[in-house]
């Protein structure tokens, strides 16, 4: 006998699966169009957010047996399509940024075609290129003071980290002592020390948006 609660759960799963199927098709259509044209296409600004929501809903389903396999396969298809979509659009951004487009007639990329997530990626890469040029220019033009200033800035930079493993007391590059720390402790550390801990899997950076 199927209870009312059981029927409701089944209806929720069916609706979620239908939404997932539609999301797979929508993402595939966007991907196919992005592959077929050389320029960056306009896509819904909430594309990645919608995909993330669908995947989150799929993973939250309590399925077993064949239903679980179907759920996992659907999530896999959406993830793969989203990954390819982002990578292809990212490659077009790189070609635009460095002037490597194969077609000289390809128009410049319209910034308004980027989603907020893509602007986040592109903005970071533009800043990275700018910093590289500053270092290169200071080096080849014989401006050690500029490089010393950069070094001082890096050594004085601090970031917030959350420890995911216990850490004994240690001395930072600024000769100050830190710790000991337990799992889930939060601390502000010199950039170089924090970077080492993050690379060794003992801590993760906490990004604070003001």
MARMAR-128409 format. One record per residue: residue number from 1; residue in one letter; z negated, y, x of N, C-alpha, C in turn. Coordinates in pm, whole numbers, plus 32768, in hexadecimal, padded with zeros to 4 digits. Example, Ala and Ser with C-alpha at 12.3 -4.5 7.8 and 13.67 -1.06 7.14 Angstrom:
REM MARMAR-128409
 resi resn  n_z  n_y  n_x ca_z ca_y ca_x  c_z  c_y  c_x
    1    a 7CF4 7DC7 8527 7CF4 7E3E 84CE 7CF4 7EB6 8528
    2    s 7D3C 7F1F 8505 7D36 7F96 8557 7CED 8003 850A
REM end
This chain:
REM MARMAR-128409
 resi resn  n_z  n_y  n_x ca_z ca_y ca_x  c_z  c_y  c_x
    1    x 8000 7F88 8055 8000 8000 8000 8000 807C 8058
    2    x 805A 80D9 803D 8064 8153 808B 8011 81C0 8049
    3    x 7FB1 81F4 808F 7F5B 825D 8059 7FA3 82E2 805C
    4    x 7F68 8346 8015 7FA2 83CC 8012 7FA3 8409 809E
    5    x 7F38 83EC 80EA 7F2F 841F 8173 7F9D 83E2 81C9
    6    x 7FB4 835E 81B5 801C 831A 8200 80A5 8354 81E3
    7    x 80BE 836F 8161 813F 83AA 813B 8150 8434 8179
    8    x 80E3 8480 8179 80E9 8508 81B2 8106 8502 8248
    9    x 80C4 84A4 828F 80DC 8494 831E 816D 846E 8339
   10    x 81A3 8415 82E5 822D 83E9 82F5 828E 845C 82DE
   11    x 8270 84B0 827A 82C4 8523 825E 82C3 8585 82D2
   12    x 824D 8597 830E 8242 85F1 8382 8294 85BD 83F6
   13    x 828B 8538 840E 82D7 84FB 847C 836D 8507 8463
   14    x 8396 84EF 83E5 8424 84F8 83C3 8459 8585 83D7
   15    x 840C 85E6 83AB 8434 8672 83BB 843D 8697 844F
   16    x 83DB 8669 849D 83D9 8686 852C 8451 8647 8571
   17    x 8472 85CA 854A 84E4 8586 8586 8567 85CB 8563
   18    x 8570 85FC 84E6 85E8 8644 84BE 85F8 86C5 850E
   19    x 8589 870B 8521 858C 8785 8571 85B2 8766 8601
   20    x 8580 86F7 8635 859E 86CF 86BE 8632 86AF 86CC
   21    x 8669 8669 8669 86F8 8647 866B 874D 86C5 866B
   22    x 8727 8725 8618 876E 87A4 8612 8762 87EE 8696
   23    x 86EC 87E7 86D3 86D5 882B 8753 872B 87EE 87C1
   24    x 8738 8769 87C1 878D 8725 8823 881D 8756 8815
   25    x 884F 875B 879A 88D8 8787 8781 88EB 8818 87A9
   26    x 888C 886E 8783 8897 88FC 87A3 8897 8913 883A
   27    x 883D 88CD 887F 8836 88DC 8910 88B3 88A8 8953
   28    x 88E7 8837 8920 8963 87FE 8957 89D8 885D 8943
   29    x 89DF 889C 88CE 8A4C 88FA 88B2 8A46 8971 8911
   30    x 89CE 89A4 8929 89BE 8A14 8987 89E6 89E9 8A14
   31    x 89BC 8971 8A3A 89DB 893C 8ABF 8A72 892B 8AD0
   32    x 8AB4 88F1 8A6D 8B44 88DA 8A74 8B8F 895E 8A82
   33    x 8B69 89C1 8A36 8BAA 8A44 8A3D 8B93 8A85 8AC5
   34    x 8B1A 8A76 8AF9 8AF9 8AB2 8B7B 8B4C 8A72 8BEA
   35    x 8B68 89F1 8BDD 8BB8 89AA 8C41 8C4B 89D5 8C39
   36    x 8C79 89ED 8BC1 8D08 8A06 8BAA 8D34 8A93 8BD1
   37    x 8CD9 8AF4 8BCD 8D01 8B7D 8BEE 8CC3 8BA9 8C72
   38    x 8D0D 8BFB 8CC1 8CDC 8C23 8D46 8C6F 8C8E 8D43
   39    x 8C69 8CDA 8CD8 8C06 8D45 8CD0 8B8B 8D19 8C83
   40    x 8B21 8D65 8C92 8AA4 8D47 8C4D 8AB4 8D65 8BB9
   41    x 8A96 8D03 8B65 8AA2 8D17 8AD5 8A20 8D4E 8A9C
   42    x 8A2A 8D86 8A25 89B3 8DB3 89DD 8976 8D3B 8996
   43    x 88F5 8D29 89A6 88AF 8CBE 895F 8837 8CFC 8918
   44    x 8804 8CBB 88B0 878E 8CF1 886B 871D 8D0C 88CE
   45    x 86DD 8D7F 88C3 8677 8DA6 8924 85FE 8D4A 8923
   46    x 85EC 8D00 88B6 8579 8CA5 88AD 85A1 8C14 88C7
   47    x 8614 8BFF 8908 8648 8B77 891F 85E2 8B1E 8964
   48    x 85AD 8B49 89D5 8551 8AF5 8A21 84CC 8AE3 89D8
   49    x 84A2 8B4A 898E 8426 8B3E 8942 8434 8AD8 88D2
   50    x 84A8 8AD8 8890 84BF 8A77 8825 84C2 89E9 885D
   51    x 8505 89D8 88D0 850B 8954 890E 8480 8924 8933
   52    x 8430 897D 896D 83A7 8959 8994 8354 8931 891C
   53    x 8367 8978 88AD 831D 8959 8833 8343 88CF 87FD
   54    x 83C6 88B3 87FB 83F5 8830 87CC 83BD 87C1 8822
   55    x 83C3 87D1 88A5 8390 876A 8900 82FA 8758 88EF
   56    x 82B3 87C7 88DF 8224 87BF 88C9 8202 8774 8849
   57    x 824D 878F 87E0 8237 874A 8761 8254 86B5 876C
   58    x 82BF 8694 87B5 82E1 8607 87C7 8271 85BE 8812
   59    x 8241 85F9 887D 81D9 85B8 88CD 8156 85AB 8881
   60    x 8145 8601 881D 80C8 85FD 87CF 80CB 8591 8763
   61    x 813F 8556 874B 814A 84EF 86E4 8104 846E 8711
   62    x 80B5 8438 86B9 8072 83B9 86D7 80C5 8343 86AA
   63    x 8127 8320 86FA 8182 82B3 86D6 8164 8235 8728
   64    x 8194 81C7 86F5 8187 8148 873B 8209 80FA 8730
   65    x 821C 809D 878A 828E 8043 8783 8313 808B 878C
   66    x 836F 8067 8733 83F6 809E 8736 83F6 8133 871B
   67    x 839A 8163 86C7 8393 81F1 86AA 836E 8240 8728
   68    x 8315 8208 8777 82EE 824A 87F4 8364 8251 8855
   69    x 83B3 81E5 8859 8428 81E3 88B1 848F 824A 8885
   70    x 84A2 8255 8802 8500 82B8 87CC 84CF 8345 87ED
   71    x 844E 835C 87D8 8413 83DE 87F7 8427 8402 8889
   72    x 8409 83A4 88E2 8414 83BD 8972 84A5 83D7 899B
   73    x 8501 838D 895D 858F 839F 897D 85C0 8427 8950
   74    x 8595 8451 88D9 85BD 84D4 88A6 8587 8542 8901
   75    x 850A 8535 892A 84CF 8599 8983 8519 859C 8A09
   76    x 853E 8526 8A38 8587 851D 8AB8 860F 8562 8AB0
   77    x 8655 854E 8A41 86D8 858C 8A30 86CE 8624 8A2B
   78    x 866B 8656 89E1 8659 86E6 89D9 8634 8720 8A61
   79    x 85DA 86DD 8AA8 85AF 870C 8B2C 8625 8712 8B8D
   80    x 8676 86A9 8B8B 86E9 86A1 8BE7 874F 870F 8BC8
   81    x 876A 8724 8B49 87CA 878C 8B21 8795 8816 8B45
   82    x 8715 882E 8B2D 86D9 88AF 8B4D 86DD 88C9 8BE3
   83    x 86C2 8861 8C31 86C3 886E 8CC3 874F 8893 8CF5
   84    x 87B4 884F 8CC1 883E 886C 8CEA 8867 88F9 8CBF
   85    x 883E 8920 8C47 8860 89A5 8C14 8826 8A11 8C6E
   86    x 87A7 8A03 8C91 8767 8A66 8CE6 87A4 8A68 8D72
   87    x 87C2 89F2 8DA8 87FB 89EA 8E2F 8886 8A29 8E36
   88    x 88D9 8A10 8DD0 8960 8A48 8DCF 895C 8AE0 8DC1
   89    x 8907 8B10 8D68 88FA 8BA1 8D56 88BE 8BE1 8DD4
   90    x 8862 8B9C 8E13 8826 8BCF 8E8E 888E 8BD8 8EFD
   91    x 88E7 8B74 8F06 894F 8B75 8F6B 89AD 8BEB 8F57
   92    x 89CC 8C0B 8EDA 8A21 8C7F 8EBD 89DD 8D00 8EE9
   93    x 8959 8D06 8ED6 890E 8D7C 8F02 8913 8D8B 8F99
   94    x 8907 8D1B 8FE0 890B 8D1E 9071 8995 8D4C 90A2
   95    x 89FE 8D17 9064 8A86 8D3D 9089 8A9D 8DD1 9071
   96    x 8A65 8E04 9005 8A71 8E93 8FE7 8A24 8EE5 904E
   97    x 89AA 8EBA 906B 8954 8F06 90C4 898E 8F0E 9151
   98    x 89C6 8EA1 9183 89F9 8E9D 920C 8A90 8EAD 9214
   99    x 8AD1 8ECC 91A2 8B60 8EE3 91A5 8BB0 8E68 91C9
  100    x 8B80 8DF2 919D 8BC2 8D76 91C2 8C16 8D3A 9150
  101    x 8C2D 8D88 90EA 8C7C 8D54 907A 8D09 8D30 90AA
  102    x 8D3A 8CBD 9080 8DBE 8C8F 90AD 8E2E 8CE6 9075
  103    x 8E18 8D24 9006 8E80 8D77 8FC9 8E62 8E0A 8FDD
  104    x 8EBC 8E4F 901F 8EA8 8EDE 9038 8EB5 8F2F 8FB8
  105    x 8EEC 8EF1 8F51 8EFD 8F38 8ED2 8E87 8F24 8E75
  106    x 8E25 8ED3 8EA1 8DB1 8EBB 8E4E 8D5D 8F39 8E41
  107    x 8D43 8F69 8DC9 8CF6 8FE4 8DB9 8C64 8FD3 8DE2
  108    x 8C23 9042 8DFE 8B95 903F 8E22 8B42 900C 8DAE
  109    x 8AD4 8FCB 8DCF 8A7F 8F91 8D68 8A35 8FFE 8D1B
  110    x 8A38 8FF4 8C99 89EF 9050 8C43 895D 9025 8C3F
  111    x 8904 907C 8C70 8876 905D 8C78 883B 903B 8BF0
  112    x 8878 9072 8B86 8844 905A 8B00 885B 8FCA 8AD2
  113    x 88B1 8F80 8B1A 88CB 8EF5 8AF6 885E 8E96 8B28
  114    x 8805 8EC8 8B7B 879B 8E74 8BB1 8726 8E6A 8B51
  115    x 86EA 8DF5 8B4A 866D 8DE8 8B00 85FE 8E23 8B56
  116    x 858A 8E39 8B1C 851B 8E70 8B69 84F4 8E14 8BDC
  117    x 84FE 8D91 8BC5 84DC 8D31 8C2E 853F 8D3B 8CA2
  118    x 85BE 8D50 8C83 8624 8D5E 8CEB 8614 8DE2 8D36
  119    x 85EB 8E4A 8CEF 85D0 8ECA 8D32 855C 8EBB 8D94
  120    x 84FA 8E69 8D6C 8487 8E4E 8DC3 84B5 8E0C 8E45
  121    x 850F 8DAB 8E3A 8544 8D65 8EB0 8599 8DC4 8F04
  122    x 85F4 8E0A 8EC4 8652 8E62 8F09 8609 8ED4 8F50
  123    x 85A3 8F0A 8F0C 8557 8F77 8F49 8511 8F4C 8FC8
  124    x 84DC 8ED2 8FC8 8498 8EA0 9040 84F8 8E8B 90B3
  125    x 8573 8E5C 9094 85D6 8E44 90FD 8609 8EC7 9137
  126    x 8619 8F2C 90E3 8646 8FAF 9115 85DD 8FEB 9171
  127    x 855E 8FD9 914E 84F2 900B 91A2 84EF 8FC0 9227
  128    x 8509 8F3D 9224 850C 8EED 929E 857C 8F1B 92FB
  129    x 85F1 8F36 92C1 8663 8F66 9311 8644 8FEF 934E
  130    x 8604 9044 9302 85DF 90C9 9332 857E 90C0 93A8
  131    x 851C 9068 939E 84BB 9057 940B 84FD 901F 9488
  132    x 855B 8FC1 9474 85A1 8F89 94E7 85ED 8FF5 9532
  133    x 862E 904F 94E6 8679 90BB 9524 861F 911D 956F
  134    x 85A7 9135 953A 8548 918E 957D 851F 9154 9604
  135    x 84FF 90D2 9606 84D8 9090 9683 854C 908E 96E6
  136    x 85C3 906D 96B7 8637 9066 970F 8658 90EF 9749
  137    x 8658 9155 96F4 8677 91DC 9721 8612 920D 9788
  138    x 8591 91F7 976C 8529 9222 97CA 8535 91DA 9850
  139    x 855E 915C 984B 856B 910C 98C6 85E1 913A 991B
  140    x 8657 9145 98DF 86CF 9163 992C 86D9 91F8 9950
  141    x 868C 924C 990D 868D 92DB 992E 8615 9303 9985
  142    x 85C9 929E 99B1 855B 92B9 9A0C 84EA 930B 99D1
  143    x 84B8 92E1 995E 844B 932A 991B 83D1 92CF 990B
  144    x 838B 92B5 997A 8319 9259 9975 82A8 9289 991B
  145    x 829B 930C 990A 822F 9341 98B6 8240 9313 9826
  146    x 82BC 930A 97F9 82D6 92DB 9770 82AA 924A 9763
  147    x 82CC 91F9 97C8 82A6 916C 97C5 820F 915A 97D0
  148    x 81CE 91AF 981F 813C 91AA 982A 80FC 91CB 97A4
  149    x 8136 922C 975E 8103 9251 96DA 8110 91DE 9677
  150    x 8182 9197 967D 8198 9124 9626 8131 90B7 9645
  151    x 811B 909F 96C7 80BB 9039 96F1 802E 905B 96C1
  152    x 8009 90DB 96CF 7F84 9107 96A2 7F75 90F5 960B
  153    x 7FE0 9115 95C3 7FDD 9109 9532 7FCD 9078 9506
  154    x 8015 901D 9549 800D 8F8F 9528 7F82 8F59 9546
  155    x 7F4A 8F80 95B9 7EC6 8F4E 95E0 7E56 8F82 9587
  156    x 7E6D 8FF7 954A 7E05 9031 94F4 7E18 9009 9461
  157    x 7E89 8FCA 9444 7EA5 8FA2 93B9 7E47 8F33 938D
  158    x 7E16 8F3E 9313 7DBE 8ED7 92DB 7DF4 8EA9 9254
  159    x 7DDB 8E2D 9234 7E04 8DF7 91B3 7D91 8DA7 9176
  160    x 7D9B 8D91 90F4 7D33 8D46 90AC 7D5F 8CB5 90A2
  161    x 7D06 8C5A 90C3 7D25 8BCB 90B9 7CB9 8B82 906A
  162    x 7CE3 8B12 9031 7C85 8AB7 8FEE 7C87 8A33 9039
  163    x 7C12 8A06 9063 7C0B 898A 90B1 7C18 8911 9055
  164    x 7C6B 88B4 907D 7C7C 8837 9032 7C3E 87C2 907C
  165    x 7C0D 87E0 90F6 7BC3 877D 9145 7B51 87C5 918C
  166    x 7AE2 8781 91A7 7A74 87C0 91F0 7AA3 87EF 927A
  167    x 7A68 885B 92AA 7A8E 8892 932D 7A10 88BF 9375
  168    x 7A04 8893 93F3 7990 88B9 9442 799B 894C 946E
  169    x 7930 8981 94A2 792D 8A0A 94D1 7990 8A1C 9545
  170    x 79D8 8A8D 9547 7A38 8AA6 95B2 7A3E 8B3B 95D2
  171    x 7A7A 8B5A 9645 7A89 8BE4 9670 7B18 8C12 9655
  172    x 7B25 8C85 9615 7BAA 8CBA 95F7 7BE7 8CFE 9670
  173    x 7C68 8D23 9663 7CAC 8D65 96D2 7C72 8DEF 96ED
  174    x 7C23 8E21 968D 7BE0 8EA2 969D 7B54 8E91 96D6
  175    x 7B34 8E17 9705 7AB2 8DEF 9742 7A41 8DE7 96DC
  176    x 7A5D 8E03 965C 79F6 8DF4 95F5 79E9 8D61 95D1
  177    x 7971 8D39 95A4 795A 8CAE 9580 7964 8C9D 94E8
  178    x 79A0 8C2E 94BF 79B5 8C12 9431 7985 8B84 9410
  179    x 7950 8B77 9397 7926 8AF2 936B 7895 8AD5 9388
  180    x 7872 8A55 936F 78C7 89E6 933E 78ED 89F7 92AB
  181    x 7956 89B1 9283 7989 89BB 91FB 798E 8931 91BA
  182    x 7976 8931 9138 7980 88B7 90EA 79FD 88BD 9091
  183    x 7A22 884D 905A 7A96 8848 9001 7A84 88AA 8F8D
  184    x 7AEC 88F7 8F70 7AF3 895D 8F06 7AB5 89E2 8F2E
  185    x 7A7E 89ED 8FA8 7A4E 8A6F 8FD8 7AC4 8ACC 8FEB
  186    x 7AAD 8B4E 8FD6 7B14 8BB4 8FE8 7AE8 8C14 9054
  187    x 7B46 8C39 90AC 7B24 8C92 911B 7B99 8CEA 9141
  188    x 7B79 8D5D 917D 7BDF 8DB6 91B4 7BE1 8D9F 924A
  189    x 7C53 8D73 927E 7C5E 8D4D 930B 7CD0 8D96 9350
  190    x 7CCA 8DA2 93D4 7D3C 8DDA 941F 7DB8 8D85 9404
  191    x 7E29 8DC7 93FD 7EA6 8D84 93DA 7EC2 8D09 9430
  192    x 7EB3 8D16 94B4 7ED5 8CA8 950E 7E7B 8C2F 94F7
  193    x 7DFA 8C47 94E3 7D9F 8BD8 94C9 7DBD 8B98 9442
  194    x 7DD7 8BED 93DD 7DF6 8BB9 9358 7E77 8B67 935B
  195    x 7EDB 8B98 93A4 7F5A 8B51 93AC 7F47 8AC5 93E6
  196    x 7EF3 8ABB 944F 7EDA 8A39 948D 7E95 89DA 942C
  197    x 7E35 8A0D 93E1 7DED 89BA 9380 7E4A 898B 9310
  198    x 7EA3 89E5 92E4 7F01 89C4 9279 7F63 8959 92A9
  199    x 7F97 896A 9323 7FF6 8909 935A 7FB6 8880 936E
  200    x 7F34 887D 938A 7EED 87FF 939F 7EB8 87C3 931E
  201    x 7ED7 8804 92AD 7EB1 87CD 922C 7E1D 87DA 920B
  202    x 7DDA 883A 924A 7D4B 884C 922E 7D30 88BD 91CB
  203    x 7D93 8911 91B5 7D80 8983 915B 7E07 89AA 911F
  204    x 7E02 89F7 90B3 7E7B 8A2D 9075 7E67 8AC2 9061
  205    x 7ED4 8B0C 9069 7ECB 8B9D 905A 7EBB 8BC2 8FC6
  206    x 7E6A 8C26 8FAE 7E5B 8C5D 8F27 7EA6 8CE0 8F22
  207    x 7F0A 8CE7 8ECB 7F5B 8D60 8EBF 7F1D 8DBA 8E57
  208    x 7F00 8E33 8E80 7EC2 8E94 8E26 7F28 8F00 8E06
  209    x 7F43 8F15 8D85 7FA0 8F7B 8D5B 7F54 8FF3 8D23
  210    x 7F6B 9065 8D5F 7F24 90DC 8D33 7F77 912A 8CCD
REM end
